Amino acid sequence: MTPEEIGEVAGIFAGDGTLYRTQGGIVMEVRGDSREVEYYEKYVRKLFGKAFGIKLKVIKRYYANKTGYVLGIRVCGKRTKEFLSDFLGFPIGEKSDIVRVPDIILKNQNSWISYVRGIFDTDGSVYVRKCGAGLAYRQPVIDIFSNSNEHILQIKAMMEWVGFKVWIEGNKRKIRMAGWGNAERFFKVIKPHNNRKLERFRAIKAGMAERSKAQTG
């Protein structure tokens, strides 16, 4: 795999992945929203299939406790530990509070953009907020969330190196950037693959264009 592909795999796994032990060995799962079929079929399945050298299927499951239906991929066997734990350094077991950018990613700046892409596609959001006098002005906002403070600081440093103006909110668990210039450049440079987020940003731009047209008309 290329450094860019490894970076994206690592970012996706950092956001939505888990690595755990069973009686049969080590298991990896990546799970996402049940509405992200296109993203999982076109990108996640193929990318992780290449990483593990196998053909993967997207599985839909129902978790009665809290999550409901989710989409995901699942890989078992020795290769999961070798690649995700030994090579990338992800912990086996609960990781949300301690996850960090893998050292091999930090040492290779060619992986930074793709890592940010992976983490945004899984743990990011784009939306519109009102601001300015009388809340009359609307601007897009991009957030990336992580329970790990160290992870947030690492992602912030990577994004600043790429040239983005970002800040931290939410008790050091959220990176935020705002404004049309920032958002347009983010989607141009990072090039997210998650179709739901792409469609959301297109809808935001279309809505803003209609609003501008109505005001000037």
Contacts in CASP RR format, 6 or more apart in sequence:
PFRMAT RR
TARGET T0000
AUTHOR 0000-0000-0000
METHOD contacts of the structure
MODEL  1
MTPEEIGEVAGIFAGDGTLYRTQGGIVMEVRGDSREVEYYEKYVRKLFGK
AFGIKLKVIKRYYANKTGYVLGIRVCGKRTKEFLSDFLGFPIGEKSDIVR
VPDIILKNQNSWISYVRGIFDTDGSVYVRKCGAGLAYRQPVIDIFSNSNE
HILQIKAMMEWVGFKVWIEGNKRKIRMAGWGNAERFFKVIKPHNNRKLER
FRAIKAGMAERSKAQTG
1 9 0 8 1.000
1 50 0 8 1.000
1 51 0 8 1.000
3 108 0 8 1.000
3 110 0 8 1.000
3 111 0 8 1.000
3 114 0 8 1.000
4 110 0 8 1.000
4 111 0 8 1.000
4 113 0 8 1.000
4 114 0 8 1.000
5 47 0 8 1.000
5 50 0 8 1.000
5 51 0 8 1.000
5 114 0 8 1.000
6 51 0 8 1.000
6 88 0 8 1.000
6 104 0 8 1.000
6 105 0 8 1.000
6 111 0 8 1.000
6 114 0 8 1.000
7 105 0 8 1.000
7 111 0 8 1.000
7 114 0 8 1.000
7 115 0 8 1.000
7 118 0 8 1.000
8 47 0 8 1.000
8 114 0 8 1.000
8 115 0 8 1.000
8 117 0 8 1.000
8 118 0 8 1.000
8 193 0 8 1.000
9 47 0 8 1.000
9 48 0 8 1.000
9 51 0 8 1.000
10 88 0 8 1.000
10 90 0 8 1.000
10 101 0 8 1.000
10 102 0 8 1.000
10 105 0 8 1.000
10 111 0 8 1.000
10 115 0 8 1.000
11 114 0 8 1.000
11 115 0 8 1.000
11 116 0 8 1.000
11 117 0 8 1.000
11 118 0 8 1.000
11 119 0 8 1.000
11 122 0 8 1.000
12 30 0 8 1.000
12 44 0 8 1.000
12 47 0 8 1.000
12 48 0 8 1.000
12 118 0 8 1.000
12 119 0 8 1.000
12 121 0 8 1.000
12 122 0 8 1.000
13 28 0 8 1.000
13 30 0 8 1.000
13 84 0 8 1.000
13 88 0 8 1.000
13 90 0 8 1.000
14 90 0 8 1.000
14 99 0 8 1.000
14 101 0 8 1.000
14 115 0 8 1.000
14 118 0 8 1.000
14 119 0 8 1.000
14 122 0 8 1.000
14 123 0 8 1.000
14 146 0 8 1.000
14 151 0 8 1.000
15 99 0 8 1.000
15 118 0 8 1.000
15 119 0 8 1.000
15 122 0 8 1.000
15 123 0 8 1.000
15 146 0 8 1.000
16 30 0 8 1.000
16 31 0 8 1.000
16 32 0 8 1.000
16 122 0 8 1.000
16 123 0 8 1.000
17 28 0 8 1.000
17 29 0 8 1.000
17 30 0 8 1.000
17 31 0 8 1.000
18 28 0 8 1.000
18 29 0 8 1.000
18 30 0 8 1.000
18 31 0 8 1.000
18 93 0 8 1.000
18 95 0 8 1.000
19 26 0 8 1.000
19 27 0 8 1.000
19 28 0 8 1.000
19 80 0 8 1.000
19 81 0 8 1.000
19 84 0 8 1.000
19 85 0 8 1.000
19 90 0 8 1.000
19 91 0 8 1.000
19 92 0 8 1.000
19 93 0 8 1.000
19 95 0 8 1.000
20 26 0 8 1.000
20 27 0 8 1.000
20 29 0 8 1.000
20 92 0 8 1.000
20 93 0 8 1.000
21 27 0 8 1.000
21 92 0 8 1.000
21 93 0 8 1.000
22 76 0 8 1.000
24 76 0 8 1.000
25 76 0 8 1.000
25 77 0 8 1.000
26 76 0 8 1.000
26 77 0 8 1.000
26 78 0 8 1.000
26 80 0 8 1.000
26 81 0 8 1.000
26 85 0 8 1.000
26 92 0 8 1.000
27 74 0 8 1.000
27 75 0 8 1.000
27 76 0 8 1.000
27 77 0 8 1.000
27 80 0 8 1.000
28 74 0 8 1.000
28 75 0 8 1.000
28 76 0 8 1.000
28 80 0 8 1.000
28 84 0 8 1.000
29 72 0 8 1.000
29 73 0 8 1.000
29 74 0 8 1.000
29 75 0 8 1.000
30 44 0 8 1.000
30 48 0 8 1.000
30 72 0 8 1.000
30 73 0 8 1.000
31 61 0 8 1.000
31 67 0 8 1.000
31 70 0 8 1.000
31 71 0 8 1.000
31 72 0 8 1.000
32 40 0 8 1.000
32 70 0 8 1.000
32 71 0 8 1.000
32 72 0 8 1.000
32 122 0 8 1.000
33 70 0 8 1.000
33 71 0 8 1.000
33 196 0 8 1.000
34 60 0 8 1.000
34 68 0 8 1.000
34 69 0 8 1.000
34 70 0 8 1.000
34 71 0 8 1.000
35 196 0 8 1.000
36 71 0 8 1.000
36 194 0 8 1.000
36 195 0 8 1.000
36 196 0 8 1.000
37 58 0 8 1.000
37 71 0 8 1.000
38 195 0 8 1.000
39 121 0 8 1.000
39 193 0 8 1.000
39 194 0 8 1.000
39 195 0 8 1.000
39 196 0 8 1.000
40 58 0 8 1.000
40 71 0 8 1.000
40 72 0 8 1.000
40 73 0 8 1.000
41 58 0 8 1.000
42 193 0 8 1.000
42 195 0 8 1.000
43 121 0 8 1.000
43 193 0 8 1.000
43 194 0 8 1.000
44 58 0 8 1.000
44 72 0 8 1.000
44 73 0 8 1.000
45 56 0 8 1.000
45 57 0 8 1.000
45 58 0 8 1.000
45 73 0 8 1.000
46 56 0 8 1.000
48 56 0 8 1.000
48 73 0 8 1.000
48 75 0 8 1.000
49 55 0 8 1.000
49 56 0 8 1.000
51 83 0 8 1.000
52 75 0 8 1.000
52 79 0 8 1.000
52 80 0 8 1.000
52 83 0 8 1.000
53 79 0 8 1.000
54 75 0 8 1.000
56 73 0 8 1.000
56 75 0 8 1.000
57 73 0 8 1.000
58 71 0 8 1.000
58 72 0 8 1.000
58 73 0 8 1.000
59 71 0 8 1.000
59 72 0 8 1.000
59 73 0 8 1.000
59 74 0 8 1.000
60 69 0 8 1.000
60 70 0 8 1.000
60 71 0 8 1.000
60 72 0 8 1.000
61 69 0 8 1.000
61 70 0 8 1.000
61 72 0 8 1.000
62 68 0 8 1.000
62 69 0 8 1.000
62 70 0 8 1.000
63 69 0 8 1.000
63 70 0 8 1.000
81 92 0 8 1.000
84 90 0 8 1.000
85 91 0 8 1.000
85 92 0 8 1.000
87 104 0 8 1.000
88 102 0 8 1.000
88 104 0 8 1.000
88 105 0 8 1.000
89 102 0 8 1.000
89 103 0 8 1.000
90 99 0 8 1.000
90 102 0 8 1.000
91 98 0 8 1.000
91 99 0 8 1.000
96 146 0 8 1.000
96 147 0 8 1.000
96 148 0 8 1.000
97 147 0 8 1.000
97 148 0 8 1.000
98 148 0 8 1.000
98 150 0 8 1.000
99 146 0 8 1.000
99 147 0 8 1.000
99 148 0 8 1.000
99 151 0 8 1.000
100 148 0 8 1.000
100 150 0 8 1.000
100 151 0 8 1.000
100 154 0 8 1.000
101 115 0 8 1.000
101 151 0 8 1.000
101 154 0 8 1.000
101 155 0 8 1.000
101 158 0 8 1.000
104 111 0 8 1.000
105 111 0 8 1.000
105 112 0 8 1.000
105 115 0 8 1.000
106 154 0 8 1.000
109 161 0 8 1.000
112 158 0 8 1.000
112 161 0 8 1.000
112 162 0 8 1.000
113 162 0 8 1.000
113 189 0 8 1.000
113 190 0 8 1.000
115 158 0 8 1.000
116 144 0 8 1.000
116 155 0 8 1.000
116 158 0 8 1.000
116 159 0 8 1.000
116 162 0 8 1.000
116 190 0 8 1.000
117 190 0 8 1.000
117 191 0 8 1.000
117 192 0 8 1.000
117 193 0 8 1.000
118 192 0 8 1.000
118 193 0 8 1.000
119 144 0 8 1.000
119 146 0 8 1.000
119 155 0 8 1.000
120 142 0 8 1.000
120 144 0 8 1.000
120 190 0 8 1.000
120 192 0 8 1.000
120 194 0 8 1.000
120 197 0 8 1.000
121 192 0 8 1.000
121 193 0 8 1.000
121 194 0 8 1.000
121 197 0 8 1.000
122 194 0 8 1.000
123 144 0 8 1.000
123 145 0 8 1.000
123 146 0 8 1.000
124 142 0 8 1.000
124 143 0 8 1.000
124 144 0 8 1.000
124 145 0 8 1.000
124 197 0 8 1.000
125 142 0 8 1.000
125 143 0 8 1.000
125 145 0 8 1.000
125 197 0 8 1.000
126 140 0 8 1.000
126 141 0 8 1.000
126 142 0 8 1.000
126 143 0 8 1.000
126 183 0 8 1.000
126 197 0 8 1.000
126 200 0 8 1.000
126 201 0 8 1.000
126 204 0 8 1.000
127 140 0 8 1.000
127 141 0 8 1.000
127 143 0 8 1.000
127 200 0 8 1.000
127 204 0 8 1.000
128 138 0 8 1.000
128 139 0 8 1.000
128 140 0 8 1.000
128 141 0 8 1.000
128 204 0 8 1.000
128 208 0 8 1.000
129 138 0 8 1.000
129 139 0 8 1.000
129 141 0 8 1.000
129 178 0 8 1.000
130 136 0 8 1.000
130 137 0 8 1.000
130 138 0 8 1.000
131 137 0 8 1.000
131 138 0 8 1.000
131 139 0 8 1.000
138 208 0 8 1.000
138 211 0 8 1.000
139 178 0 8 1.000
139 179 0 8 1.000
139 180 0 8 1.000
139 183 0 8 1.000
140 178 0 8 1.000
140 179 0 8 1.000
140 180 0 8 1.000
140 183 0 8 1.000
140 201 0 8 1.000
140 204 0 8 1.000
141 176 0 8 1.000
141 177 0 8 1.000
141 178 0 8 1.000
141 179 0 8 1.000
141 183 0 8 1.000
142 176 0 8 1.000
142 177 0 8 1.000
142 178 0 8 1.000
142 182 0 8 1.000
142 183 0 8 1.000
142 186 0 8 1.000
143 174 0 8 1.000
143 175 0 8 1.000
143 176 0 8 1.000
144 152 0 8 1.000
144 155 0 8 1.000
144 174 0 8 1.000
144 175 0 8 1.000
145 173 0 8 1.000
145 174 0 8 1.000
145 175 0 8 1.000
146 152 0 8 1.000
146 155 0 8 1.000
146 173 0 8 1.000
146 174 0 8 1.000
147 173 0 8 1.000
149 172 0 8 1.000
149 173 0 8 1.000
152 168 0 8 1.000
152 172 0 8 1.000
152 173 0 8 1.000
152 174 0 8 1.000
152 175 0 8 1.000
153 168 0 8 1.000
153 172 0 8 1.000
155 175 0 8 1.000
156 166 0 8 1.000
156 168 0 8 1.000
156 175 0 8 1.000
159 166 0 8 1.000
159 175 0 8 1.000
159 177 0 8 1.000
160 166 0 8 1.000
162 189 0 8 1.000
164 177 0 8 1.000
164 182 0 8 1.000
164 185 0 8 1.000
164 186 0 8 1.000
165 177 0 8 1.000
165 182 0 8 1.000
166 175 0 8 1.000
166 176 0 8 1.000
166 177 0 8 1.000
167 175 0 8 1.000
167 176 0 8 1.000
167 177 0 8 1.000
168 174 0 8 1.000
168 175 0 8 1.000
168 176 0 8 1.000
169 175 0 8 1.000
169 176 0 8 1.000
177 183 0 8 1.000
177 186 0 8 1.000
183 201 0 8 1.000
187 198 0 8 1.000
187 201 0 8 1.000
192 198 0 8 1.000
END
